[in-house]
């Protein structure tokens, strides 16, 4: 399983990004990326998150814990997550009503198309 240094270099070079360009985009010194890729140092948690966000991959992928770049990245928007959280707070009978209401809307949309 690849380690962080190998994954970082692999993803950076596959996207044609130079170490200095990555460092500048993340607000760090140019030598930092080189040290990460050579295995001389490791990023702190905040920097790891910045790198994962920059490349739109999961931290698990960068750390070599997953072979899927999108592992643990939610496919849902913040608005969808908020709606789901609100729905979960409803009592069971209200959830049932909401499901029926949404089903009715979807059925009417299917008929109009």
N, C-alpha and C positions, 0 to 999 in steps of 0.2 A: 504494500500500500504506500503510495507516495506521501512524503512529508510536506509540511507547509512550504519550505523553501523551493522544492521542486514544483509544487502546484502553482505557486505565485509566478515563477519564471515561465512555466508552461502557458498559463492563461495570458500573461502580459505579452509574451512574444507572439502568441497565436492571434492577438488583436493588433499587433504591429505597434505597440506602445513602448517607448523608450523608458528606461528607469527614471531619468530626469523628469520626463513628462508626467509619469505617475506620481513621483514625489511632489512635484509642484501642484498637481491637482489635489493632492491630499494634505497640502500645507506642511510638508516635512522636508528635511534635508535630503539632497540627492543620494548621499552615501547610505541613508537608511535602507532604501530599497535594495541596494547592492548587498548590504549586510544581511538582510532577510533572505535573499536568494542564495547567498553563500552559506547560510546556516550559522552565521556568527552571532546573530541576535534574533529575537522573536518580538513581534509587535505586542503591545499591551492590548487589552480587550477592546478599548475604544478604537484603536487603530485597526484592529482586525475587522471590526464592524464597518469602518470606513472603506476598507479594501473590498470587503464582500459587497457592500452597496455600490461601489464604483464599478465593479465587474458584473454586478447583478447576479451573484452566485451566493450560495449559503456559506456560512462560516464552517460548517461541517465539511463541505467540499474542499475549501481552502486548507483545512487541517488534515485532510486525507481520511476523514472518518466516513465519508460517503463518496461514491463514484458518480453521483448525480449532482450536477451543478445547481439544480433547483431544489435539492433536498431541504425540507423544512421552510421553504418560502411559500407563504400563503398565496393561493390563487385568487383570493378575495380582496376587494377594495376596502378601504377603511370604513366607507359608508355601509357596505354589506356586512362587515363584522359588527358594526354598531347596531344594525337592524337585527342581526341574529342574537346579540346580547340582550337587546330589549325584548325580543320574542321569548327568550329563555326565562326572563323575569316574570312573564305573565303566568297567572294561575292556569292549570291544565284546561279548564273549561273555556278560558279566553283564547288559549292557543288553538283549541279545536275550532272556535269561531273564526279566528284569523285564517286558518288553513282552508275552511270552507269558503270564506270571502275571496281569498286568492285563487282558489280553484275555479270559482265562478268567473272571475275576471279572465283567467287564462282560457277557459272554455269559450267565452264570448269573443275573445281575440282570435281563437282558432276558427270560429265560424265566420268571422268577418274577412278572413284572408282567402 
